[in-house]
Amino acid sequence: MDNKITVTVFCPTCGLSDFNHKEDETYIQCNNCKREYLGGIDELLEYNQQQVDDGTAALGQKLLDDFGKTLESKFRNNKNFKFKR
Ligand SMILES: [Zn+2]
């Protein structure tokens, strides 16, 4: 089993994912805007964690919306159901 997960991290300053880093990733610098991450990969992942959280929240909301629309279309012609927007 290959459980390796590839995570693409983005520079929070310029949004690109082009980095120059030390072998052990304790120091990372963005190749585009030259921002330095003295905390290395940990610091960079911290910034990206927020993006991951936001993405998850947005996806969850989208799923809810889709579910609501599916329900609404199913019961559209049923007078016993009313939907508030
Ligand atoms: Zn950058």
PDB file of the backbone (N, CA, C, O) and the ligand in Angstrom, with CONECT records:
HET     ZN  A 101       1
ATOM      1  N   MET A   1       0.830  -1.212   0.000  1.00  0.00           N
ATOM      2  CA  MET A   1       0.000   0.000   0.000  1.00  0.00           C
ATOM      3  C   MET A   1       0.861   1.256   0.000  1.00  0.00           C
ATOM      4  O   MET A   1       1.829   1.370   0.751  1.00  0.00           O
ATOM      5  N   ASP A   2       0.499   2.152  -0.823  1.00  0.00           N
ATOM      6  CA  ASP A   2       1.220   3.418  -0.865  1.00  0.00           C
ATOM      7  C   ASP A   2       0.362   4.492  -0.206  1.00  0.00           C
ATOM      8  O   ASP A   2      -0.612   4.981  -0.778  1.00  0.00           O
ATOM      9  N   ASN A   3       0.750   4.836   0.994  1.00  0.00           N
ATOM     10  CA  ASN A   3      -0.040   5.815   1.745  1.00  0.00           C
ATOM     11  C   ASN A   3       0.518   7.229   1.636  1.00  0.00           C
ATOM     12  O   ASN A   3       0.133   8.122   2.391  1.00  0.00           O
ATOM     13  N   LYS A   4       1.394   7.411   0.722  1.00  0.00           N
ATOM     14  CA  LYS A   4       2.012   8.720   0.588  1.00  0.00           C
ATOM     15  C   LYS A   4       1.004   9.731   0.049  1.00  0.00           C
ATOM     16  O   LYS A   4       0.311   9.484  -0.938  1.00  0.00           O
ATOM     17  N   ILE A   5       0.946  10.839   0.704  1.00  0.00           N
ATOM     18  CA  ILE A   5       0.037  11.897   0.267  1.00  0.00           C
ATOM     19  C   ILE A   5       0.866  13.064  -0.246  1.00  0.00           C
ATOM     20  O   ILE A   5       1.777  13.544   0.429  1.00  0.00           O
ATOM     21  N   THR A   6       0.545  13.497  -1.418  1.00  0.00           N
ATOM     22  CA  THR A   6       1.251  14.646  -1.968  1.00  0.00           C
ATOM     23  C   THR A   6       0.445  15.906  -1.680  1.00  0.00           C
ATOM     24  O   THR A   6      -0.702  16.045  -2.104  1.00  0.00           O
ATOM     25  N   VAL A   7       1.067  16.804  -0.958  1.00  0.00           N
ATOM     26  CA  VAL A   7       0.395  18.054  -0.632  1.00  0.00           C
ATOM     27  C   VAL A   7       1.068  19.189  -1.384  1.00  0.00           C
ATOM     28  O   VAL A   7       2.279  19.384  -1.282  1.00  0.00           O
ATOM     29  N   THR A   8       0.295  19.914  -2.119  1.00  0.00           N
ATOM     30  CA  THR A   8       0.837  21.079  -2.796  1.00  0.00           C
ATOM     31  C   THR A   8       0.617  22.300  -1.920  1.00  0.00           C
ATOM     32  O   THR A   8      -0.515  22.653  -1.591  1.00  0.00           O
ATOM     33  N   VAL A   9       1.700  22.926  -1.554  1.00  0.00           N
ATOM     34  CA  VAL A   9       1.571  24.111  -0.708  1.00  0.00           C
ATOM     35  C   VAL A   9       1.782  25.358  -1.551  1.00  0.00           C
ATOM     36  O   VAL A   9       2.550  25.356  -2.513  1.00  0.00           O
ATOM     37  N   PHE A  10       1.105  26.391  -1.181  1.00  0.00           N
ATOM     38  CA  PHE A  10       1.195  27.636  -1.912  1.00  0.00           C
ATOM     39  C   PHE A  10       1.752  28.746  -1.032  1.00  0.00           C
ATOM     40  O   PHE A  10       1.519  28.783   0.176  1.00  0.00           O
ATOM     41  N   CYS A  11       2.477  29.630  -1.655  1.00  0.00           N
ATOM     42  CA  CYS A  11       2.992  30.790  -0.938  1.00  0.00           C
ATOM     43  C   CYS A  11       1.818  31.707  -0.603  1.00  0.00           C
ATOM     44  O   CYS A  11       1.099  32.136  -1.505  1.00  0.00           O
ATOM     45  N   PRO A  12       1.610  32.016   0.688  1.00  0.00           N
ATOM     46  CA  PRO A  12       0.482  32.872   1.066  1.00  0.00           C
ATOM     47  C   PRO A  12       0.623  34.306   0.570  1.00  0.00           C
ATOM     48  O   PRO A  12      -0.357  35.052   0.535  1.00  0.00           O
ATOM     49  N   THR A  13       1.824  34.691   0.192  1.00  0.00           N
ATOM     50  CA  THR A  13       2.034  36.055  -0.291  1.00  0.00           C
ATOM     51  C   THR A  13       1.691  36.205  -1.765  1.00  0.00           C
ATOM     52  O   THR A  13       0.983  37.135  -2.150  1.00  0.00           O
ATOM     53  N   CYS A  14       2.192  35.290  -2.594  1.00  0.00           N
ATOM     54  CA  CYS A  14       1.985  35.434  -4.046  1.00  0.00           C
ATOM     55  C   CYS A  14       1.112  34.335  -4.630  1.00  0.00           C
ATOM     56  O   CYS A  14       0.677  34.438  -5.777  1.00  0.00           O
ATOM     57  N   GLY A  15       0.852  33.290  -3.864  1.00  0.00           N
ATOM     58  CA  GLY A  15      -0.067  32.259  -4.332  1.00  0.00           C
ATOM     59  C   GLY A  15       0.546  31.203  -5.232  1.00  0.00           C
ATOM     60  O   GLY A  15      -0.152  30.298  -5.690  1.00  0.00           O
ATOM     61  N   LEU A  16       1.843  31.306  -5.491  1.00  0.00           N
ATOM     62  CA  LEU A  16       2.487  30.302  -6.339  1.00  0.00           C
ATOM     63  C   LEU A  16       3.076  29.184  -5.489  1.00  0.00           C
ATOM     64  O   LEU A  16       3.245  29.324  -4.278  1.00  0.00           O
ATOM     65  N   SER A  17       3.380  28.091  -6.138  1.00  0.00           N
ATOM     66  CA  SER A  17       3.950  26.965  -5.401  1.00  0.00           C
ATOM     67  C   SER A  17       5.320  26.606  -5.963  1.00  0.00           C
ATOM     68  O   SER A  17       5.605  25.451  -6.279  1.00  0.00           O
ATOM     69  N   ASP A  18       6.135  27.604  -6.074  1.00  0.00           N
ATOM     70  CA  ASP A  18       7.483  27.426  -6.597  1.00  0.00           C
ATOM     71  C   ASP A  18       8.475  27.799  -5.503  1.00  0.00           C
ATOM     72  O   ASP A  18       8.726  28.979  -5.255  1.00  0.00           O
ATOM     73  N   PHE A  19       9.029  26.799  -4.862  1.00  0.00           N
ATOM     74  CA  PHE A  19       9.865  27.066  -3.705  1.00  0.00           C
ATOM     75  C   PHE A  19      11.284  26.526  -3.853  1.00  0.00           C
ATOM     76  O   PHE A  19      11.552  25.544  -4.546  1.00  0.00           O
ATOM     77  N   ASN A  20      12.153  27.213  -3.176  1.00  0.00           N
ATOM     78  CA  ASN A  20      13.525  26.775  -3.055  1.00  0.00           C
ATOM     79  C   ASN A  20      13.713  26.396  -1.600  1.00  0.00           C
ATOM     80  O   ASN A  20      13.424  27.198  -0.711  1.00  0.00           O
ATOM     81  N   HIS A  21      14.183  25.212  -1.347  1.00  0.00           N
ATOM     82  CA  HIS A  21      14.313  24.820   0.055  1.00  0.00           C
ATOM     83  C   HIS A  21      15.546  23.984   0.334  1.00  0.00           C
ATOM     84  O   HIS A  21      16.103  23.330  -0.547  1.00  0.00           O
ATOM     85  N   LYS A  22      15.945  24.030   1.580  1.00  0.00           N
ATOM     86  CA  LYS A  22      17.040  23.190   2.030  1.00  0.00           C
ATOM     87  C   LYS A  22      16.619  21.731   1.977  1.00  0.00           C
ATOM     88  O   LYS A  22      15.432  21.406   1.962  1.00  0.00           O
ATOM     89  N   GLU A  23      17.595  20.883   1.950  1.00  0.00           N
ATOM     90  CA  GLU A  23      17.342  19.440   1.869  1.00  0.00           C
ATOM     91  C   GLU A  23      16.348  18.973   2.929  1.00  0.00           C
ATOM     92  O   GLU A  23      15.427  18.216   2.621  1.00  0.00           O
ATOM     93  N   ASP A  24      16.525  19.414   4.165  1.00  0.00           N
ATOM     94  CA  ASP A  24      15.665  18.951   5.258  1.00  0.00           C
ATOM     95  C   ASP A  24      14.439  19.839   5.464  1.00  0.00           C
ATOM     96  O   ASP A  24      13.680  19.650   6.414  1.00  0.00           O
ATOM     97  N   GLU A  25      14.251  20.808   4.568  1.00  0.00           N
ATOM     98  CA  GLU A  25      13.072  21.680   4.578  1.00  0.00           C
ATOM     99  C   GLU A  25      12.922  22.506   5.857  1.00  0.00           C
ATOM    100  O   GLU A  25      11.812  22.842   6.270  1.00  0.00           O
ATOM    101  N   THR A  26      14.054  22.822   6.471  1.00  0.00           N
ATOM    102  CA  THR A  26      14.002  23.685   7.657  1.00  0.00           C
ATOM    103  C   THR A  26      14.065  25.159   7.246  1.00  0.00           C
ATOM    104  O   THR A  26      13.845  26.056   8.061  1.00  0.00           O
ATOM    105  N   TYR A  27      14.363  25.382   5.998  1.00  0.00           N
ATOM    106  CA  TYR A  27      14.360  26.747   5.478  1.00  0.00           C
ATOM    107  C   TYR A  27      13.791  26.703   4.069  1.00  0.00           C
ATOM    108  O   TYR A  27      14.226  25.916   3.228  1.00  0.00           O
ATOM    109  N   ILE A  28      12.813  27.562   3.832  1.00  0.00           N
ATOM    110  CA  ILE A  28      12.179  27.586   2.513  1.00  0.00           C
ATOM    111  C   ILE A  28      12.067  29.024   2.040  1.00  0.00           C
ATOM    112  O   ILE A  28      11.781  29.934   2.819  1.00  0.00           O
ATOM    113  N   GLN A  29      12.298  29.208   0.755  1.00  0.00           N
ATOM    114  CA  GLN A  29      12.111  30.537   0.192  1.00  0.00           C
ATOM    115  C   GLN A  29      11.294  30.426  -1.088  1.00  0.00           C
ATOM    116  O   GLN A  29      11.495  29.526  -1.903  1.00  0.00           O
ATOM    117  N   CYS A  30      10.379  31.357  -1.238  1.00  0.00           N
ATOM    118  CA  CYS A  30       9.557  31.387  -2.440  1.00  0.00           C
ATOM    119  C   CYS A  30      10.399  31.889  -3.606  1.00  0.00           C
ATOM    120  O   CYS A  30      11.035  32.939  -3.507  1.00  0.00           O
ATOM    121  N   ASN A  31      10.406  31.156  -4.695  1.00  0.00           N
ATOM    122  CA  ASN A  31      11.197  31.560  -5.859  1.00  0.00           C
ATOM    123  C   ASN A  31      10.613  32.779  -6.551  1.00  0.00           C
ATOM    124  O   ASN A  31      11.322  33.504  -7.248  1.00  0.00           O
ATOM    125  N   ASN A  32       9.343  33.000  -6.362  1.00  0.00           N
ATOM    126  CA  ASN A  32       8.685  34.101  -7.058  1.00  0.00           C
ATOM    127  C   ASN A  32       8.814  35.434  -6.326  1.00  0.00           C
ATOM    128  O   ASN A  32       9.340  36.401  -6.877  1.00  0.00           O
ATOM    129  N   CYS A  33       8.331  35.482  -5.080  1.00  0.00           N
ATOM    130  CA  CYS A  33       8.335  36.759  -4.359  1.00  0.00           C
ATOM    131  C   CYS A  33       9.477  36.848  -3.359  1.00  0.00           C
ATOM    132  O   CYS A  33       9.626  37.858  -2.671  1.00  0.00           O
ATOM    133  N   LYS A  34      10.278  35.802  -3.276  1.00  0.00           N
ATOM    134  CA  LYS A  34      11.468  35.769  -2.420  1.00  0.00           C
ATOM    135  C   LYS A  34      11.148  35.810  -0.928  1.00  0.00           C
ATOM    136  O   LYS A  34      12.029  36.087  -0.113  1.00  0.00           O
ATOM    137  N   ARG A  35       9.899  35.539  -0.567  1.00  0.00           N
ATOM    138  CA  ARG A  35       9.573  35.502   0.849  1.00  0.00           C
ATOM    139  C   ARG A  35      10.274  34.310   1.496  1.00  0.00           C
ATOM    140  O   ARG A  35      10.324  33.217   0.933  1.00  0.00           O
ATOM    141  N   GLU A  36      10.808  34.546   2.680  1.00  0.00           N
ATOM    142  CA  GLU A  36      11.529  33.499   3.381  1.00  0.00           C
ATOM    143  C   GLU A  36      10.667  32.890   4.479  1.00  0.00           C
ATOM    144  O   GLU A  36       9.953  33.596   5.191  1.00  0.00           O
ATOM    145  N   TYR A  37      10.745  31.606   4.601  1.00  0.00           N
ATOM    146  CA  TYR A  37      10.052  30.900   5.671  1.00  0.00           C
ATOM    147  C   TYR A  37      11.098  30.279   6.572  1.00  0.00           C
ATOM    148  O   TYR A  37      11.590  29.175   6.336  1.00  0.00           O
ATOM    149  N   LEU A  38      11.418  31.027   7.609  1.00  0.00           N
ATOM    150  CA  LEU A  38      12.488  30.582   8.497  1.00  0.00           C
ATOM    151  C   LEU A  38      12.053  29.382   9.330  1.00  0.00           C
ATOM    152  O   LEU A  38      12.889  28.656   9.869  1.00  0.00           O
ATOM    153  N   GLY A  39      10.753  29.178   9.433  1.00  0.00           N
ATOM    154  CA  GLY A  39      10.243  28.009  10.160  1.00  0.00           C
ATOM    155  C   GLY A  39      10.174  26.776   9.272  1.00  0.00           C
ATOM    156  O   GLY A  39       9.743  25.707   9.707  1.00  0.00           O
ATOM    157  N   GLY A  40      10.602  26.933   8.022  1.00  0.00           N
ATOM    158  CA  GLY A  40      10.634  25.790   7.118  1.00  0.00           C
ATOM    159  C   GLY A  40       9.256  25.296   6.723  1.00  0.00           C
ATOM    160  O   GLY A  40       8.284  26.050   6.677  1.00  0.00           O
ATOM    161  N   ILE A  41       9.205  24.000   6.441  1.00  0.00           N
ATOM    162  CA  ILE A  41       7.974  23.394   5.936  1.00  0.00           C
ATOM    163  C   ILE A  41       6.832  23.511   6.945  1.00  0.00           C
ATOM    164  O   ILE A  41       5.668  23.629   6.564  1.00  0.00           O
ATOM    165  N   ASP A  42       7.178  23.476   8.241  1.00  0.00           N
ATOM    166  CA  ASP A  42       6.137  23.590   9.269  1.00  0.00           C
ATOM    167  C   ASP A  42       5.408  24.925   9.173  1.00  0.00           C
ATOM    168  O   ASP A  42       4.183  24.995   9.275  1.00  0.00           O
ATOM    169  N   GLU A  43       6.198  25.985   8.974  1.00  0.00           N
ATOM    170  CA  GLU A  43       5.604  27.315   8.874  1.00  0.00           C
ATOM    171  C   GLU A  43       4.724  27.411   7.625  1.00  0.00           C
ATOM    172  O   GLU A  43       3.622  27.958   7.664  1.00  0.00           O
ATOM    173  N   LEU A  44       5.225  26.879   6.539  1.00  0.00           N
ATOM    174  CA  LEU A  44       4.489  26.938   5.284  1.00  0.00           C
ATOM    175  C   LEU A  44       3.185  26.144   5.367  1.00  0.00           C
ATOM    176  O   LEU A  44       2.151  26.574   4.856  1.00  0.00           O
ATOM    177  N   LEU A  45       3.247  24.998   6.006  1.00  0.00           N
ATOM    178  CA  LEU A  45       2.047  24.178   6.152  1.00  0.00           C
ATOM    179  C   LEU A  45       1.018  24.858   7.039  1.00  0.00           C
ATOM    180  O   LEU A  45      -0.189  24.699   6.858  1.00  0.00           O
ATOM    181  N   GLU A  46       1.526  25.626   8.009  1.00  0.00           N
ATOM    182  CA  GLU A  46       0.615  26.359   8.885  1.00  0.00           C
ATOM    183  C   GLU A  46      -0.226  27.344   8.078  1.00  0.00           C
ATOM    184  O   GLU A  46      -1.438  27.444   8.268  1.00  0.00           O
ATOM    185  N   TYR A  47       0.435  28.070   7.175  1.00  0.00           N
ATOM    186  CA  TYR A  47      -0.303  29.005   6.330  1.00  0.00           C
ATOM    187  C   TYR A  47      -1.303  28.260   5.453  1.00  0.00           C
ATOM    188  O   TYR A  47      -2.425  28.718   5.237  1.00  0.00           O
ATOM    189  N   ASN A  48      -0.878  27.119   4.961  1.00  0.00           N
ATOM    190  CA  ASN A  48      -1.741  26.363   4.055  1.00  0.00           C
ATOM    191  C   ASN A  48      -2.844  25.624   4.786  1.00  0.00           C
ATOM    192  O   ASN A  48      -3.858  25.270   4.185  1.00  0.00           O
ATOM    193  N   GLN A  49      -2.660  25.390   6.065  1.00  0.00           N
ATOM    194  CA  GLN A  49      -3.698  24.737   6.850  1.00  0.00           C
ATOM    195  C   GLN A  49      -4.987  25.548   6.808  1.00  0.00           C
ATOM    196  O   GLN A  49      -6.090  25.005   6.737  1.00  0.00           O
ATOM    197  N   GLN A  50      -4.810  26.868   6.854  1.00  0.00           N
ATOM    198  CA  GLN A  50      -5.981  27.745   6.784  1.00  0.00           C
ATOM    199  C   GLN A  50      -6.704  27.552   5.456  1.00  0.00           C
ATOM    200  O   GLN A  50      -7.934  27.514   5.411  1.00  0.00           O
ATOM    201  N   GLN A  51      -5.941  27.432   4.382  1.00  0.00           N
ATOM    202  CA  GLN A  51      -6.537  27.210   3.067  1.00  0.00           C
ATOM    203  C   GLN A  51      -7.283  25.886   3.034  1.00  0.00           C
ATOM    204  O   GLN A  51      -8.380  25.778   2.486  1.00  0.00           O
ATOM    205  N   VAL A  52      -6.654  24.876   3.639  1.00  0.00           N
ATOM    206  CA  VAL A  52      -7.288  23.559   3.681  1.00  0.00           C
ATOM    207  C   VAL A  52      -8.603  23.633   4.448  1.00  0.00           C
ATOM    208  O   VAL A  52      -9.618  23.084   4.020  1.00  0.00           O
ATOM    209  N   ASP A  53      -8.567  24.329   5.601  1.00  0.00           N
ATOM    210  CA  ASP A  53      -9.779  24.479   6.408  1.00  0.00           C
ATOM    211  C   ASP A  53     -10.864  25.216   5.633  1.00  0.00           C
ATOM    212  O   ASP A  53     -12.026  24.809   5.629  1.00  0.00           O
ATOM    213  N   ASP A  54     -10.473  26.300   4.983  1.00  0.00           N
ATOM    214  CA  ASP A  54     -11.432  27.077   4.201  1.00  0.00           C
ATOM    215  C   ASP A  54     -12.015  26.231   3.086  1.00  0.00           C
ATOM    216  O   ASP A  54     -13.220  26.256   2.834  1.00  0.00           O
ATOM    217  N   GLY A  55     -11.150  25.483   2.423  1.00  0.00           N
ATOM    218  CA  GLY A  55     -11.598  24.624   1.336  1.00  0.00           C
ATOM    219  C   GLY A  55     -12.583  23.583   1.814  1.00  0.00           C
ATOM    220  O   GLY A  55     -13.590  23.311   1.161  1.00  0.00           O
ATOM    221  N   THR A  56     -12.282  23.002   2.964  1.00  0.00           N
ATOM    222  CA  THR A  56     -13.165  21.993   3.534  1.00  0.00           C
ATOM    223  C   THR A  56     -14.509  22.602   3.899  1.00  0.00           C
ATOM    224  O   THR A  56     -15.557  22.005   3.650  1.00  0.00           O
ATOM    225  N   ALA A  57     -14.478  23.787   4.486  1.00  0.00           N
ATOM    226  CA  ALA A  57     -15.714  24.462   4.874  1.00  0.00           C
ATOM    227  C   ALA A  57     -16.536  24.810   3.640  1.00  0.00           C
ATOM    228  O   ALA A  57     -17.755  24.638   3.629  1.00  0.00           O
ATOM    229  N   ALA A  58     -15.868  25.298   2.607  1.00  0.00           N
ATOM    230  CA  ALA A  58     -16.565  25.672   1.379  1.00  0.00           C
ATOM    231  C   ALA A  58     -17.180  24.445   0.731  1.00  0.00           C
ATOM    232  O   ALA A  58     -18.309  24.485   0.241  1.00  0.00           O
ATOM    233  N   LEU A  59     -16.426  23.358   0.734  1.00  0.00           N
ATOM    234  CA  LEU A  59     -16.927  22.124   0.142  1.00  0.00           C
ATOM    235  C   LEU A  59     -18.139  21.614   0.915  1.00  0.00           C
ATOM    236  O   LEU A  59     -19.115  21.151   0.326  1.00  0.00           O
ATOM    237  N   GLY A  60     -18.062  21.705   2.245  1.00  0.00           N
ATOM    238  CA  GLY A  60     -19.171  21.260   3.074  1.00  0.00           C
ATOM    239  C   GLY A  60     -20.425  22.058   2.782  1.00  0.00           C
ATOM    240  O   GLY A  60     -21.522  21.504   2.702  1.00  0.00           O
ATOM    241  N   GLN A  61     -20.255  23.390   2.620  1.00  0.00           N
ATOM    242  CA  GLN A  61     -21.393  24.258   2.332  1.00  0.00           C
ATOM    243  C   GLN A  61     -21.979  23.938   0.971  1.00  0.00           C
ATOM    244  O   GLN A  61     -23.195  23.962   0.787  1.00  0.00           O
ATOM    245  N   LYS A  62     -21.099  23.635   0.011  1.00  0.00           N
ATOM    246  CA  LYS A  62     -21.553  23.308  -1.327  1.00  0.00           C
ATOM    247  C   LYS A  62     -22.362  22.013  -1.307  1.00  0.00           C
ATOM    248  O   LYS A  62     -23.395  21.907  -1.968  1.00  0.00           O
ATOM    249  N   LEU A  63     -21.888  21.041  -0.550  1.00  0.00           N
ATOM    250  CA  LEU A  63     -22.610  19.778  -0.449  1.00  0.00           C
ATOM    251  C   LEU A  63     -23.993  20.013   0.140  1.00  0.00           C
ATOM    252  O   LEU A  63     -24.977  19.431  -0.317  1.00  0.00           O
ATOM    253  N   LEU A  64     -24.064  20.863   1.152  1.00  0.00           N
ATOM    254  CA  LEU A  64     -25.346  21.196   1.768  1.00  0.00           C
ATOM    255  C   LEU A  64     -26.275  21.864   0.756  1.00  0.00           C
ATOM    256  O   LEU A  64     -27.462  21.547   0.672  1.00  0.00           O
ATOM    257  N   ASP A  65     -25.708  22.797  -0.008  1.00  0.00           N
ATOM    258  CA  ASP A  65     -26.511  23.495  -1.016  1.00  0.00           C
ATOM    259  C   ASP A  65     -27.051  22.522  -2.047  1.00  0.00           C
ATOM    260  O   ASP A  65     -28.227  22.566  -2.410  1.00  0.00           O
ATOM    261  N   ASP A  66     -26.163  21.632  -2.519  1.00  0.00           N
ATOM    262  CA  ASP A  66     -26.569  20.655  -3.520  1.00  0.00           C
ATOM    263  C   ASP A  66     -27.670  19.751  -2.978  1.00  0.00           C
ATOM    264  O   ASP A  66     -28.631  19.423  -3.674  1.00  0.00           O
ATOM    265  N   PHE A  67     -27.507  19.364  -1.734  1.00  0.00           N
ATOM    266  CA  PHE A  67     -28.494  18.501  -1.104  1.00  0.00           C
ATOM    267  C   PHE A  67     -29.840  19.209  -1.016  1.00  0.00           C
ATOM    268  O   PHE A  67     -30.889  18.621  -1.277  1.00  0.00           O
ATOM    269  N   GLY A  68     -29.786  20.482  -0.643  1.00  0.00           N
ATOM    270  CA  GLY A  68     -31.003  21.275  -0.550  1.00  0.00           C
ATOM    271  C   GLY A  68     -31.697  21.410  -1.898  1.00  0.00           C
ATOM    272  O   GLY A  68     -32.922  21.319  -1.984  1.00  0.00           O
ATOM    273  N   LYS A  69     -30.909  21.628  -2.957  1.00  0.00           N
ATOM    274  CA  LYS A  69     -31.478  21.767  -4.295  1.00  0.00           C
ATOM    275  C   LYS A  69     -32.110  20.462  -4.766  1.00  0.00           C
ATOM    276  O   LYS A  69     -33.163  20.453  -5.403  1.00  0.00           O
ATOM    277  N   THR A  70     -31.440  19.367  -4.437  1.00  0.00           N
ATOM    278  CA  THR A  70     -31.982  18.057  -4.821  1.00  0.00           C
ATOM    279  C   THR A  70     -33.324  17.834  -4.156  1.00  0.00           C
ATOM    280  O   THR A  70     -34.278  17.394  -4.799  1.00  0.00           O
ATOM    281  N   LEU A  71     -33.400  18.134  -2.878  1.00  0.00           N
ATOM    282  CA  LEU A  71     -34.649  17.991  -2.141  1.00  0.00           C
ATOM    283  C   LEU A  71     -35.725  18.884  -2.731  1.00  0.00           C
ATOM    284  O   LEU A  71     -36.869  18.474  -2.927  1.00  0.00           O
ATOM    285  N   GLU A  72     -35.323  20.121  -3.010  1.00  0.00           N
ATOM    286  CA  GLU A  72     -36.273  21.096  -3.516  1.00  0.00           C
ATOM    287  C   GLU A  72     -36.855  20.657  -4.855  1.00  0.00           C
ATOM    288  O   GLU A  72     -38.058  20.779  -5.085  1.00  0.00           O
ATOM    289  N   SER A  73     -35.993  20.142  -5.741  1.00  0.00           N
ATOM    290  CA  SER A  73     -36.478  19.720  -7.051  1.00  0.00           C
ATOM    291  C   SER A  73     -37.392  18.507  -6.924  1.00  0.00           C
ATOM    292  O   SER A  73     -38.312  18.326  -7.722  1.00  0.00           O
ATOM    293  N   LYS A  74     -37.139  17.701  -5.944  1.00  0.00           N
ATOM    294  CA  LYS A  74     -37.969  16.509  -5.741  1.00  0.00           C
ATOM    295  C   LYS A  74     -39.377  16.879  -5.275  1.00  0.00           C
ATOM    296  O   LYS A  74     -40.366  16.263  -5.671  1.00  0.00           O
ATOM    297  N   PHE A  75     -39.435  17.900  -4.428  1.00  0.00           N
ATOM    298  CA  PHE A  75     -40.726  18.241  -3.833  1.00  0.00           C
ATOM    299  C   PHE A  75     -41.327  19.517  -4.399  1.00  0.00           C
ATOM    300  O   PHE A  75     -42.250  20.091  -3.821  1.00  0.00           O
ATOM    301  N   ARG A  76     -40.794  19.954  -5.534  1.00  0.00           N
ATOM    302  CA  ARG A  76     -41.222  21.235  -6.099  1.00  0.00           C
ATOM    303  C   ARG A  76     -42.730  21.251  -6.362  1.00  0.00           C
ATOM    304  O   ARG A  76     -43.403  22.251  -6.113  1.00  0.00           O
ATOM    305  N   ASN A  77     -43.235  20.158  -6.857  1.00  0.00           N
ATOM    306  CA  ASN A  77     -44.654  20.102  -7.221  1.00  0.00           C
ATOM    307  C   ASN A  77     -45.557  19.595  -6.100  1.00  0.00           C
ATOM    308  O   ASN A  77     -46.743  19.327  -6.289  1.00  0.00           O
ATOM    309  N   ASN A  78     -44.953  19.479  -4.949  1.00  0.00           N
ATOM    310  CA  ASN A  78     -45.729  19.001  -3.812  1.00  0.00           C
ATOM    311  C   ASN A  78     -46.112  20.192  -2.947  1.00  0.00           C
ATOM    312  O   ASN A  78     -45.243  20.874  -2.403  1.00  0.00           O
ATOM    313  N   LYS A  79     -47.409  20.443  -2.820  1.00  0.00           N
ATOM    314  CA  LYS A  79     -47.855  21.651  -2.114  1.00  0.00           C
ATOM    315  C   LYS A  79     -47.645  21.563  -0.608  1.00  0.00           C
ATOM    316  O   LYS A  79     -47.761  22.564   0.100  1.00  0.00           O
ATOM    317  N   ASN A  80     -47.343  20.394  -0.132  1.00  0.00           N
ATOM    318  CA  ASN A  80     -47.129  20.238   1.301  1.00  0.00           C
ATOM    319  C   ASN A  80     -45.746  20.716   1.765  1.00  0.00           C
ATOM    320  O   ASN A  80     -45.468  20.836   2.958  1.00  0.00           O
ATOM    321  N   PHE A  81     -44.900  20.982   0.772  1.00  0.00           N
ATOM    322  CA  PHE A  81     -43.549  21.420   1.131  1.00  0.00           C
ATOM    323  C   PHE A  81     -43.285  22.840   0.633  1.00  0.00           C
ATOM    324  O   PHE A  81     -43.547  23.180  -0.521  1.00  0.00           O
ATOM    325  N   LYS A  82     -42.772  23.632   1.521  1.00  0.00           N
ATOM    326  CA  LYS A  82     -42.377  24.976   1.095  1.00  0.00           C
ATOM    327  C   LYS A  82     -40.926  25.192   1.465  1.00  0.00           C
ATOM    328  O   LYS A  82     -40.454  24.742   2.508  1.00  0.00           O
ATOM    329  N   PHE A  83     -40.249  25.873   0.609  1.00  0.00           N
ATOM    330  CA  PHE A  83     -38.829  26.094   0.844  1.00  0.00           C
ATOM    331  C   PHE A  83     -38.537  27.573   1.012  1.00  0.00           C
ATOM    332  O   PHE A  83     -38.950  28.420   0.221  1.00  0.00           O
ATOM    333  N   LYS A  84     -37.814  27.834   2.072  1.00  0.00           N
ATOM    334  CA  LYS A  84     -37.406  29.209   2.300  1.00  0.00           C
ATOM    335  C   LYS A  84     -36.003  29.418   1.761  1.00  0.00           C
ATOM    336  O   LYS A  84     -35.149  28.542   1.899  1.00  0.00           O
ATOM    337  N   ARG A  85     -35.760  30.547   1.160  1.00  0.00           N
ATOM    338  CA  ARG A  85     -34.433  30.856   0.648  1.00  0.00           C
ATOM    339  C   ARG A  85     -33.778  31.870   1.537  1.00  0.00           C
ATOM    340  O   ARG A  85     -32.642  32.272   1.282  1.00  0.00           O
TER     341      ARG A  85
HETATM  342 ZN    ZN A 101       5.702  33.895  -2.965  1.00  0.00          ZN2+
END
